[in-house]
Amino acid sequence: MANHENLRLFTSESVTEGHPDKLADQISDAVLDEILAEDPEGRVACETLITTGL
């Protein structure tokens, strides 16, 4: 069986400046940063939805 000690998984999604999802991405990034600050090996799936007029 292969040694997976040094295996890293990296995923990324980004939008261009001014895109409506930019704020949602910043919120999701902040949530992830807080999780990793508490637990460097923590895992999270974070979806942020924003809208206007509620």
N, C-alpha and C positions, 0 to 999 in steps of 0.2 A: 504494500500500500504506500502511496506517495506521502512524503512529509509535507504537511500543510502549515507548519509553524510560521513561515514567512509569507504565506499567501495573503494578499490584500485585495479587497474589492473596492473599486472606486466608481461611483456613478455621479453624474452631474447633469443638471438641466439649467439653462440660463436664457434670459431674454435680453433684448437690446434696450438701451436707455430710452425711457419714455413709454415703454410698453406697459399696458394696464396691469400685467401680472408682476411688475417689479416690486410693488409694495408687499404683495403676498409672498414673494420669494424672500424678501427681507425679514418678514415675520417668521417664516419657516426656518430660515438660517439662524435667527436668534433663539428659537426653541431648541434647535439642534445644538447650538453652542452651549446652552445651559445644561442640557442633558450630558454632553461630553465633559463639561466642567465638574459635574457631580460624579460621573462614572466614565472614565476614559475608554472603557470597553463597551459602553452602552450602545444600544441599537434603537433606532426610531424610524418610523414611517410617518411623515408629517405632511398633511395636505392642508393648505390654508385657502379658504374661499373668502373673497371680499365683494361687496356690492355697494351701491348707493341707493338712497331713497327708502330705507327701511324705517 
